[in-house]
């Protein structure tokens, strides 16, 4: 592992904006990515995550704002002057060069003598478990092997920051899971900053120290993956991350510090929401795996009645879509054995409940 200064590999974006004509791809974002961390930029297509990565890399120049890397202002600097390396989505290996020459190419362009650049290239190929394939051409490699060679090529310049543009999207699900673990181990071993663009929630939660959720060129939430999952900042984050129900209720009482919220149906709970007014509709989040289903005759005092609208079998679990009597739709994830022991079907009424400790109030009116 390399020894970093406090700022080596740290990235700071300050009110960063990128416009393409009349369109705004990145809209005044500010973000600090700590040195030696693994950051995932997450969001749907068109949210600005890839443009943000390209602004960090220097492949796009900001319309407004600043980019600092390792404590240096690099907003207008060319890519080679930023201390970054980029691994592209399609890997971009030279088809006419073998693995060794692909990895050594950057050092060749710098005028490094052949023996030195080959020795360094072999070190990097060994690091990614590809030394045995040094003489093979890219066309003779699998997708996962090409990815490893592309990683070695990106790392040969010893960057402070490695930028990865959806590096796992072309792989099959099994290999994607395997390579995800390898990327995380490699980042920890090298001790450099990784910034990884993805549209996969599972990928971001598994890899990142810092998850940055984006929408329409803005940052909706930037936090540790557990915080993003358990305490989403708003309904967009909750819905995009998945595994959550966004429900709403009416404020029935308030004492200036907390409020009593009722909904769906007659379910009620108390939450901290000092500025809410009586009669306001507030939204809150409950994880799907925290929703419990029981037969109507076994209902608890805090349960509501809901109708099964749809079921989806996934092996160990069954995803059950329900609708409350006041028309709110939500999902419960049940263990397979538990669900089928009741012989429930679409159209059946069931009792649904969740522990009030699992509620996360978003606090915005809907």
C-alpha positions in Angstrom: 0.0 0.0 0.0 1.2 3.5 -0.9 1.7 6.2 1.8 -0.6 9.1 1.1 -0.4 12.7 2.3 -3.6 14.0 3.8 -4.8 15.4 0.5 -3.2 13.0 -2.0 -6.1 11.6 -4.0 -8.7 13.9 -2.4 -11.2 15.4 -4.9 -13.1 18.6 -4.2 -15.8 19.8 -6.6 -16.9 23.4 -6.0 -20.2 24.6 -7.5 -19.4 22.6 -10.6 -21.6 23.1 -13.7 -21.4 21.8 -17.2 -23.7 23.0 -20.0 -24.1 21.6 -23.4 -25.9 24.3 -25.4 -29.1 25.0 -23.6 -29.0 21.8 -21.6 -27.4 21.5 -18.1 -25.7 18.2 -17.5 -24.2 19.0 -14.2 -25.9 21.7 -12.2 -23.7 23.5 -9.5 -22.7 20.5 -7.5 -20.3 20.6 -4.6 -18.7 17.4 -3.2 -15.6 16.3 -1.4 -14.3 12.7 -2.0 -11.8 11.8 0.7 -8.4 10.5 -0.2 -8.0 6.7 -0.5 -11.8 6.2 -0.5 -14.0 4.3 -2.9 -16.8 6.6 -4.3 -19.7 5.5 -6.5 -21.6 8.0 -8.5 -25.0 6.5 -8.8 -28.2 7.4 -10.7 -30.4 6.8 -13.7 -29.3 7.5 -17.3 -28.9 11.2 -18.0 -28.5 12.2 -14.3 -25.0 13.7 -14.9 -22.8 11.0 -13.3 -20.7 10.3 -16.3 -20.3 14.0 -17.2 -19.1 14.5 -13.6 -16.5 11.7 -14.0 -15.3 13.3 -17.3 -15.1 16.7 -15.6 -12.8 15.2 -12.9 -10.8 13.4 -15.7 -10.4 16.6 -17.8 -12.2 15.1 -20.8 -14.8 17.8 -20.3 -14.1 21.4 -19.2 -16.4 22.9 -16.6 -18.7 25.8 -17.7 -18.5 27.1 -14.1 -17.0 26.0 -10.8 -13.8 24.4 -9.8 -12.1 21.0 -9.6 -9.4 20.3 -7.0 -7.4 17.0 -7.0 -4.8 16.3 -4.3 -5.1 19.9 -3.1 -4.3 21.4 -6.6 -6.8 23.4 -8.7 -7.0 21.5 -12.0 -10.2 22.9 -13.5 -8.7 23.7 -16.9 -5.7 21.3 -16.8 -5.3 18.6 -19.4 -5.9 15.0 -18.3 -2.2 14.2 -18.1 -1.6 16.9 -15.6 -4.3 15.8 -13.1 -2.8 12.7 -11.5 -5.8 10.6 -12.7 -6.2 7.6 -14.9 -9.4 6.5 -16.5 -10.8 3.1 -17.3 -13.4 3.3 -20.0 -16.6 1.3 -20.2 -15.5 -0.6 -23.4 -11.9 -1.1 -22.0 -10.5 0.5 -25.2 -7.6 -2.0 -25.5 -5.4 -1.7 -28.7 -6.4 -4.7 -30.8 -3.0 -4.9 -32.5 -1.0 -5.0 -29.3 -0.7 -7.9 -26.9 -1.5 -7.6 -23.2 2.1 -6.6 -22.2 2.3 -3.9 -24.8 -1.2 -2.6 -24.0 -0.2 -2.1 -20.4 3.2 -0.7 -21.1 1.9 1.7 -23.8 1.7 4.9 -21.6 5.3 4.4 -20.4 6.4 3.9 -24.0 4.8 7.2 -24.9 6.8 8.8 -22.0 10.1 7.4 -23.5 10.7 4.9 -20.8 13.2 2.2 -21.9 11.8 -1.1 -23.0 13.2 -3.3 -20.2 11.9 -0.9 -17.5 8.4 -0.5 -18.9 8.0 -4.2 -19.5 9.1 -5.0 -15.9 6.6 -2.5 -14.6 3.9 -3.8 -16.9 4.5 -7.4 -15.7 4.1 -6.1 -12.1 0.7 -4.7 -12.9 -0.4 -7.8 -14.8 0.6 -9.9 -11.8 -1.4 -7.6 -9.6 -4.5 -8.3 -11.6 -3.7 -12.0 -12.1 -3.0 -11.7 -15.8 0.8 -12.3 -16.0 0.2 -15.7 -17.7 -1.6 -13.9 -20.5 1.0 -11.3 -21.3 1.6 -12.4 -24.9 -2.1 -12.8 -25.8 -4.0 -10.4 -28.0 -7.2 -8.7 -26.7 -9.3 -10.8 -29.1 -8.1 -14.0 -27.3 -9.4 -12.8 -23.9 -12.7 -13.0 -22.2 -14.5 -9.9 -21.0 -13.3 -10.3 -17.5 -9.7 -10.8 -18.7 -9.9 -7.7 -20.9 -11.1 -5.7 -17.9 -8.1 -6.8 -15.8 -5.7 -5.8 -18.5 -7.5 -2.4 -18.8 -7.1 -1.9 -15.1 -3.4 -2.7 -15.2 -3.0 -0.2 -18.1 -4.8 2.5 -16.1 -2.7 1.9 -13.0 0.8 1.9 -14.7 1.2 5.7 -14.4 0.7 5.4 -10.6 -2.2 7.8 -10.4 -3.6 9.4 -7.3 -7.1 8.8 -8.6 -8.6 6.0 -10.7 -11.8 6.8 -12.6 -14.0 3.9 -13.7 -16.9 4.4 -16.2 -19.4 1.6 -15.6 -16.6 -1.0 -15.6 -18.8 -4.0 -14.8 -21.7 -3.3 -17.1 -20.5 -5.6 -19.9 -20.0 -8.7 -17.7 -22.4 -11.5 -17.0 -24.0 -11.5 -13.5 -21.7 -14.1 -12.0 -18.5 -12.5 -13.2 -19.8 -9.1 -12.2 -20.1 -10.2 -8.6 -16.6 -11.7 -8.7 -15.0 -8.6 -10.3 -16.8 -6.4 -7.8 -15.0 -8.1 -5.0 -11.7 -7.9 -6.8 -12.1 -4.1 -7.4 -12.8 -3.5 -3.8 -9.7 -5.6 -2.7 -7.5 -3.8 -5.2 -8.6 -0.4 -4.1 -7.8 -1.2 -0.5 -4.4 -2.8 -1.4 -3.3 0.2 -3.5 -4.7 2.9 -1.1 -5.7 5.2 -3.9 -9.0 7.0 -4.6 -11.5 5.1 -6.9 -14.4 7.0 -8.4 -16.8 4.6 -10.1 -19.8 5.4 -12.2 -22.7 3.0 -12.0 -26.5 2.7 -12.4 -26.5 -0.4 -10.3 -27.7 0.1 -6.7 -26.3 -3.2 -5.6 -22.9 -2.4 -7.1 -22.7 1.0 -5.3 -23.8 -0.3 -1.9 -21.4 -3.3 -2.1 -18.3 -1.2 -3.2 -18.5 2.3 -1.9 -17.3 4.1 1.2 -19.2 7.1 -0.3 -22.4 6.8 -2.4 -23.4 9.9 -4.4 -27.0 9.6 -5.7 -27.6 12.0 -8.6 -30.7 13.2 -10.5 -31.0 15.9 -13.2 -27.5 17.0 -12.7 -27.8 17.5 -9.0 -26.7 15.5 -5.9 -29.7 14.2 -4.0 -27.6 12.5 -1.3 -23.9 11.8 -0.6 -23.2 9.5 2.3 -22.0 6.1 3.6 -24.0 3.3 1.9 -25.7 2.3 5.1 -26.9 5.9 5.7 -28.2 6.1 2.1 -30.0 2.8 2.4 -31.5 3.3 5.9 -32.0 7.0 5.9 -32.7 8.2 2.3 -32.8 12.0 2.0 -36.0 12.1 0.0 -38.5 10.0 -1.9 -36.3 9.9 -5.1 -33.4 8.3 -3.2 -35.7 5.9 -1.4 -37.3 4.7 -4.7 -34.1 4.6 -6.7 -32.1 2.7 -4.1 -34.9 0.2 -3.9 -36.1 -2.1 -1.1 -38.2 0.8 0.3 -41.8 1.8 0.5 -42.6 5.5 0.4 -45.8 6.0 2.3 -47.7 9.1 3.4 -49.9 10.2 6.3 -51.7 13.2 7.6 -50.5 15.2 10.6 -53.2 14.9 13.3 -51.4 16.5 16.2 -48.3 18.6 16.9 -46.7 20.0 20.0 -44.0 22.1 18.2 -41.3 19.4 18.5 -43.0 16.2 17.3 -46.1 15.3 15.3 -48.6 12.4 15.2 -49.0 11.1 11.7 -51.9 8.8 10.6 -51.7 6.7 7.4 -52.0 4.5 5.5 -55.5 3.8 6.7 -55.6 4.0 10.6 -51.9 3.3 11.2 -50.4 6.1 13.3 -47.0 7.0 14.8 -45.1 9.9 16.3 -42.1 11.5 14.6 -39.9 14.6 15.0 -41.1 17.2 12.5 -41.3 20.5 14.3 -42.4 22.6 11.4 -45.2 20.4 10.2 -48.7 21.8 10.5 -51.9 19.9 11.3 -53.5 18.6 8.2 -50.3 18.5 6.2 -49.5 15.3 4.3 -46.0 14.0 5.1 -44.0 11.2 3.5 -42.0 8.5 5.3 -40.0 5.4 4.4 -40.4 1.8 5.5 -38.1 -1.0 4.2 -40.0 -3.8 2.4 -38.3 -6.4 4.5 -39.6 -4.7 7.6 -43.3 -5.2 6.6 -44.9 -8.2 8.3 -47.9 -10.0 6.9 -50.4 -12.1 8.9 -53.9 -13.5 8.3 -56.7 -11.1 9.1 -57.7 -13.1 12.1 -54.2 -12.9 13.6 -53.9 -9.1 13.2 -52.1 -7.0 15.8 -53.6 -3.8 17.2 -51.3 -1.7 15.0 -51.9 -3.6 11.8 -53.8 -2.4 8.7 -55.8 -4.3 6.2 -54.4 -4.6 2.7 -55.2 -6.5 -0.5 -52.6 -8.5 -2.4 -52.3 -7.0 -5.9 -49.3 -9.0 -7.2 -46.7 -11.6 -6.1 -43.2 -12.3 -7.5 -41.4 -15.4 -6.6 -37.6 -15.1 -6.3 -36.5 -18.4 -4.7 -35.9 -17.8 -1.0 -38.3 -14.8 -0.9 -41.6 -13.7 -2.3 -42.2 -10.0 -3.2 -45.8 -9.1 -2.4 -47.3 -5.9 -3.7 -50.2 -4.7 -1.6 -52.8 -1.9 -1.5 -54.2 -0.4 1.7 -57.8 0.7 2.0 -56.9 4.3 1.4 -55.3 3.4 -1.9 -51.6 3.4 -1.0 -49.4 0.8 -2.6 -46.5 -0.9 -0.8 -44.4 -4.0 -0.9 -43.6 -6.7 1.6 -40.7 -9.2 1.2 -41.7 -12.5 2.8 -39.7 -15.7 3.3 -40.9 -18.3 0.8 -41.9 -20.9 3.4 -43.9 -18.3 5.4 -45.8 -16.9 2.4 -46.8 -20.3 1.0 -47.8 -21.7 4.4 -50.8 -19.3 4.2 -51.8 -20.2 0.7 -52.4 -16.6 -0.1 -53.4 -15.5 -3.6 -53.8 -12.3 -5.5 -57.0 -10.6 -4.3 -56.8 -11.9 -0.7 -56.9 -9.5 2.2 -54.1 -9.7 4.7 -53.0 -7.9 7.8 -49.8 -5.7 7.3 -47.7 -4.2 10.1 -44.3 -2.8 10.7 -42.3 -1.8 13.8 -42.5 2.0 14.3 -38.7 1.9 15.0 -38.2 1.0 11.3 -39.8 4.3 10.1 -37.7 7.0 8.6 -39.6 10.2 8.1 -38.6 12.2 5.0 -40.4 15.2 6.3 -41.4 16.7 3.0 -45.0 17.3 1.9 -46.2 15.2 -1.0 
